[in-house]
Amino acid sequence: MICKIVSDSSCDLRMSAFDGGEIRFETVPLRLQVGEREFIDNDALEIPQLLGAMAQEKSAASTACPSPAAFAKAFEEADRVVCFTISANLSGTYNAAVLGRDMALEEHPEKEICVIDSKATAGAMILLIRRAKRLLEAGGDFEDICAQLRLYQAALRTCFTLENFDNLIKNGRMRPLVGTLLHSLGIHVIADATPQGTIHVAGKARGEARTYQTITALMKDSKDCTGAEVVVCHCENLPGALKLKEQILKDLPVKSVELVPCRGLTSFYAMEKGLIVGY
């Protein structure tokens, strides 16, 4: 029996970095439109090149979710498939994956395909992928595996911080004066994902040290972090990610903190120096 995990490219886990053994893994890429240029969010995408193009482009950039056919193709290559997508409240990717599942099952009704809305992105999706790998390796009833993954998804949390607001300004989500003022004062916006998968602005902090302390306080308030696995995704900001990791290990009784560079979709929204925490 061939088992496979599929995700859209907002998971930040590159296919080349997945050590799956007998479990296959594939990301279905989103597309990023910056002016006249289109970037495919696959393993080959160079993030500095994307960020440079976004900085030079005066008009708003946009994203496009994968087609149902792209998901159907990924699903058809295995007997058992678990698929994770970015929050359905942020993108049409989940709906595309569900349609792709229906297309695949129409041709191959014997297959077992589960599509789960992560209600998050980035690190939380990486944690889901790794839990799915362990469960698929262990075998057992497929519906039970999917039920366990949905319970695990509900227990995960996501928060993030931004200090570059250019994309928000260009897309009309922040007034230019506000963005300039925040940047000049060194103020970081801190937000988290709601249980429904929408974004909630939790606060603002001035300076790196205060920002990281505010993030760990938010993490502590959101759930019991004892023994939690944490994934920090960073957009071209390894030094900041290392400092945040140090703060998390100092303030919280977590099991581990892993650092992962952002792929295209999360870089598109987090912008340079953005940090996204899944736990």
N, C-alpha and C positions, 0 to 999 in steps of 0.2 A: 504494500500500500504506500502510495506517494503522498506525503504530507507537505503542505506549503503554507507559509505566512506571507501575506501581501499587505502592503501599506502604501498610502500615497506618500509623496516626497516631503511632506511637512514633518515627518517623524525624525528627521536629522540623522538617522542611522543610514550610512552608506552601505550599499550591497557588498562592497569590497571589504567592509569591516565586520560582516556578520559571519560568525563561526557556527554554522548550523549543524554540522555533521550530516545526519540523514535528513534533516529538515531543510527544505528549500526556502529561500527568501527572495522576494522581489519588491521593488518600489515602482509604483506607477507615477511618472513625473507630472507635476503641474507645469504650466507655461507662464512665463513672466514677460510682459510686453512693456518695453521702455522706449518710447518714441517709435522709431521705425525698426528697432531691433527686438527680436524675440529670443529669449533665453529658455532653454529646456532644463528643468531642474533635475538633472541626473548626476551621476558620480563625476562626470567630466566637467561640470560647470565650475568655473573659477570665480569664487566669491568676490575677490577684489575687483575683477573686471565688471561684475554686475553692479557693485556699489559705485564704481567710478562712472559707469554709464548713467546711473540714477542721479548722481550728483551733478552731472553735466546737463541732464535733460530738464528743461524748465516746465514742461507740462506734466500732468499726473500720469504715473505708470499704472499698470493694471495686471491682474492675474487671471488665469483661466484654468478651470479644473479639468482633469482627465475625462475622456469620453467613456460612456458605458462600454463601448466595444473594447477599449484598452483594458478595462478591468476584466471583461469576459475572457479575453485572450489569456490574461494572467491566471484566471481561475481554471481554465480548461486543462492545464498541464498537471493537475494533481487530483487525487481521489478525495482528500480532505483539505479544506482551505479555511483558514481564519484570516479575515481582513480587518484592518483598523484604518479609520479615516480621521482627518481633522474634524473638529467640532462642526456638526451640521448647522449650527447657528452662525458660523463664520464663513461657510463655503458650501457650494453645491456638490462637493466631492462625495459626500455620503450618499446622496440620492443617485449619483452616477454609479457608485459601486453597487447599490441595491439593484439598479436596472441591469448592470453587468452580471450580477448573480442570477437574475431571472433569465437573462439571455443564455447563460451557460447551462442552467438547469433545464431549459427547454430542449437543448441539444443533448444534454447528458444528465437525465433525471436521477441517475444512480449516484451522482456526486453529492458530497456533504460540504456545504459552503455557508459560512457564518460571517456576516458583516456587522461590525461593532463600531458605533460612534464613540470615539475616545472622549468627546466633550472637552478636548484639550488639543495639544500639539506637542512637538519637540520631545523633551525628556519623558513626559508621561507616556507617550506612545512607545518610546524605547523600552520602558519598563513593562508595558503590556506585551510587546513583541517577545521579550525574554521570558515572561511568564508563560506565554503561549508555547514557546519552544519546549519548555520543561514539561508542560502538560501533554503536548503532542507526543513527546518522546516516551512518556509514561504509558500512553495508550488509554484505552477505556472508552466509555460511551461518549460520543461526540457532543450530544446535547448537554451532558454534564460538564464537559470541558468548556463549552461556550457559556454556561451558567456561571462557572467559577470565574471566568474572565470578566463577565459583566459585574460580578460582585467586586472583583479587584479594581476594575475601572472606577466604580463608585467610591472607592476608598482613596483613590489617587487625587492629588492636588497639583495645581500649577500656579506659579506667580512669576512676575517678570519685572524688569526695570529698563527704562529707556533714558538716554540722554541726548539722542539725536532725533529731532522732530521734523526734519525736512519732508519726509514722506507724508506725515500726517498733515502738514501745511499744504503741500501740493494737491492732496486728495480732498481738501476742504474740511478736514476733521479737526483742525486746530487753527486759530487765527495767527497770522504771521507775527504780530506783536507779542502775543503770549509765548510762542515758540522761541522767539529771539530773547525775550526776557528770561525764560527758564534756562536757556543755554548759557547766557551771559552770567547768570548767578550761580551756575554749577548745580542746578536743581534737577534731581532725577525723579521721574514719575514712576511710582510703584503700583502695580495692578495685579489682580489675580483672576482666575477663571471661576465663575459661579458653577454650582452643580448642574445647571442647564447648559453650560458650555458658552456662556456669554462673558464679556470682559467687564470687570468691575474695577474702577480706579480706587485703590485702597489708601493712597496718600502720596505725599511728596517728601523728599529728604534732600538736604543740601550737603554735598560732599560725599566721597566714596565711603568713608568709615561709617557715617551715619546711615547711609543707604543700606549697607550690608547688615547693620544692626537692626534696621527696620524690617528687612526681609526675614531675618531669623525670628524676630518677634511675631511677624505675620505667620510664619510657618508653625511656630509653637501654638499660636491661638487657633489655627485651623484644624489641627489634629494632633494626636499623640504620635510623636516622631520616633519613639523608642524602637530601635532596630530597623528603621526605614532605610531603603535604598534611595539615594538622591542622584539625579542626573542634572548637571548644569550645562546648558547649551549656550555658547557665546558666539557673538558675531565679531570676529576679528579682535577679540579682547581676552586673550589668554591671561595676561597679568591680572585683570579684574576678576576673572573666573577663579584664579588661584587664591586671591584675597577673600573672595566670597566663600570658597571651600574652607579656608582656614577659619572663617567666622562661624560657619555652620558646624564644623567639628568642635569648635570651642563652646558654642551655645546650646547645641542639641545632641541628644543621645542616639544619633543615627548610626546605622551599620556601615555605610560607605558613601562617598561623594565622588562621582565620576564626571570628568569634563569632556565635552563633545563639541566640536565646531559646528556652527549652524550651516545648513544647506541653503539653497536659494530662496525658498518660500519664507522661511523664518527670518533670513537675512533681509528680505524685502520689507518685512514689517518691523523687525527689531532694530534695523539699521546698525551702523557701526557702533560698537561698544555695548550693544544691548545684551542682556543676560536673561535667560529663561530657565526657571527651576522647576523640575518635575520631581515629585516625591510622594 
